[in-house]
Amino acid sequence: ELEGAADGVILEVRDAVAVVTLDRPEVHNALNLAMWRRLRSAFQMLSPIRSLRAVIIRGAGGRAFSAGADISEFRTTRVGSEAAGVYTTAVASTLQAIHQAPLPVIAMIGGMAVGGGCEIAAACDLRIAGHTARFGIPIMRLGLTMGLVEAEALVRLIGPAHAKDLLFTGRLIGADEALRIGLVNRVVPDDQLEQTSWNLARQICQGSPLAATAHKLTINGLVHGFGGAEAARLRQLTTEIYDGSDLLEGIAAFEERREPQFTGQGNG
């Protein structure tokens, strides 16, 4: 079943937009191991659905996107290299599933986005923050180290100097500073966060979904380098775009001065 709730994650579909909600508001949506795994599963389910055009990730309760890892389970999930390796693998595979999803992924960030919450936001394509949002990765205070996949996403966004500042000090920063260093794309008043995020998703939905996927692959490849699978997928997408029906629809809509009705179908 596509929609539903499990392990602190709610998955819904509204028209062409999937909404993934981190749902443990009583603990500021703190992330336990089951939630990381459920989040990965959600993105694995969403990725092949061609009727979808965008994904929004948000936190339940209005006070936090996510306050980070659930420290109450650390003695079983983070103490000892074997347990820590299992946990780190789960986190890394989840962030990779978000980053590699063919759909544009929007983080709707209200309240705290700390630790794992900040890492999830960094894995998304676009980040919209409410004015009172706060960001940080204070794991040094717990004696922890940041995993390679998580660190790479952060450094990609804000650069090594700002990443070292956040990690060495453990300090939390406000939304305005997050915007200045490139951690978020936009900052809006808290009461406009949901509407702004949905407006962005709807704007994405109006464009060609094949082109959106191709652009995401192109930009990610330019940043990280193209592996063989990614390069092959981009070549395939490019062929679908130029041989498909969406291009003809876009040209016709321009000529007829109307909004295009893209289907996301290639080679048609």
N, C-alpha and C positions, 0 to 999 in steps of 0.2 A: 504494500500500500504506500502510495507516494506521500500523502499528507498524514500528519499525526504527531504525537508527542512521545518521546522516550528519552530516558537518561538525561533530563534537564535540557533537552533541545526540542523545540517545536518547529515543524516544517509545514508551511502552507503555500498554496499557489493562488495568486490573485491575477486573473487574466494571464498575461504573459510574464508576470513577475513572481519569482519564488521568494518567500520571506522565511528566513531562518532566525529563530529567536532563541537566545541563550536564556534559559528559564529556571533560574534559582534565585529569585529576587530576595528571598529571606537572608541570603549570604552574599548579596551584591553580585549574583551570577558568577560566583567563584567556580572555577573549572576543575572538576575531578577527572580521573582517568576515563571513566565511562563517558563523560561528556565529550572529551577529545575524540574518542572513537566514534561516537554517534555523529559528531559534526563531520568527520571524514566520510562516514557512510552517506550522510545527507548529500554531500557534494558529489559523491560517486553516483548516486541515484539521479541527481539533477543534470549532470553533464551531458548525457546522450539525448535529452528530451528537446527536440528541435522546435517545439512550439514555444519554449521559454526564450525570453530575450534578455533578462537581467535578474540578478539576485540582490536582495537586501539582507544584510546581517544586522541585528539589533539586540539590545538587552532588554529583558522584561523589568517592569517595576518603575522605570523612570529615574532611578538613582544611579545606575551604573550600566555601562556597556558590559564590562566584566572587570571585577577587582583582581583578577589573576588566579593563580593556582590555589586550590583548596588545601591549605596548610594542615588541616585536620587529618589528612591521609598521608602526609609526608613520611611518617615513620615506616609505612609499608611500601610506598611508591618511590621514594627518593633517597632513602638511606641504603647505602651499599651500591657498588657499581653495577651489579646485575639488575637489581630492581630499577635503578636510575636509567640504565640502558633501555629497558622496556618502555619506561615513561617517555624518555627522549625520542625514541623511535615513533611512538604514538603521536607526539606533538609534531614532529617533523613531517610525518606522512599526512597529517591533517592540514598543516599549512601549505604543503605542496599541492594537495587536492584543491584548496582554495585558489592558490596562485595559478594552477594549470587549468582550472575550469575554463571551458570555451566561452562562457558567458561573462560579460562585465559584472563585477561584484562590487557593491557599494556598502561601505560600513556606515551605519547611522549611529553616531557616537554621542550618547547623552550620559553625563556623569563620568564616573571613573573608567578609564581604559588603561589598566595597570598590569604589568607583568604579562601573563598570557593573553590578557585582553588587548594590550598594546600590540602584541605579536600577531594576533588575528587581524587587527586593523591594518597592520603593515602588509599583510599578505593579500589584502583586498586591492582592487584596482583604483578605487576612489574612496575618499574619506570625508564625510560631512560631519562637523562637530558642532554641538551646541556650545554657547558661549561659556557655560560653567564647566565644560568637560575638563578633565585633568588626565595627564599622561605620565607614564614613567615605568621603569623596570628596576625596582629596588631589590634585586635578588642578591646582591652582595651582602646585604644586611642579614640574609639567611645563610650565608656561606655557600651559595649556589653559583654555578656558572651558566651562562647562556649557551644554548646549543648552536651549532654551526648554521643550520638552516634558518633559525630564528634571527641570528645575528646578521646573516647575509641580507635578509629582507630589510632589516632596520638600516644597515649601512647603505644599502641601495637607495633608500629614501632620503636619508638626512646626512649622509657622509660620515667619514670616520671620526672627525673632531666632535660633532654633536653626539654621535653614538657613544664615544668614550665619556663625554660629559655626563650623559644620563646613567651609564653603567657604573662609572667610578664613584659618582656621588650618591646615586639612588634617589635623587630628588625628583619630585613631581613638578610638572610644568603645566601652565594653563593653556587654554585653546589658542590664545593670541600668539604665544611663543611657539606652540606647535605649528601654527600656520607659517610663522616667520622662518622656521628651520626646514619646512617642507614635509612635516609629518602628516599634515592634513591638507586637503584641497581648498576647503571653504569653512568658515566659521559663521554661524547664524545665531540669532536669538533662540533661546531654548524652546520657546513656544512656536518657532517656525521650523524646527529641526525635521519633524516628520513630513511636513508638507514639502519642504525643500528636497528631501531625499526622494520622495515619491515623484516630484516633478522631474528630477534628474532621471529616475528610472523610466518614466514615460517618454522623456525626450530620447533616451537610448532606444526605446521600443519603436520609435517612429523611423529609425534608420534601418538599413539593411543588416540583418543579423549575420549573414555570411561575411560582410565587410567588417563588422564589429569583431568577429572571431579572428579574421585575418589580421586586423590591426593589433589585437592583443598578442597574437603569435609573433607578429613582426617586432613589436616593441619589446616584448620579453626576450626575443632572440637577440635583438641588438644589445640589450643589457647583459644577458647571461651567455650569449653564444648559442648558435644553432646546433643541436644534436641532429643525428640522422633522421629520427622520427619526426622531430619538429619541422625540419626542412622539407621532408616529404609531405607532411600534412599541409604546410603552407603552399607548396606547389599544387597539391590537389585542390585546395580551396581557391587558389587563383584561377585554375581551370574552370571550376564550378561557377565562379563569379562571372567570368567572361563568356561562358557558354550557357549560362542559366537565364531563367526568366526574370529575376529581380532587376538585372541591369536594363532589360528592355522596359520593364515597368517604371524604373526610375527616369529613363529618358522620356517615356510617354507622359509621365506625370509632370515633368518639367515643361514639356511642350504644351500641355493642356492646362498648365497653371493650376494644378490640384495637388493634394497630398498623395504621395505614393502609397500603395498597399503591398508591402513586401510580404512574401510568403516564406522566405528562407530556403527556397528550393533551388538547387543547382541543376545544371545539365537538363533544363526543361525548355 
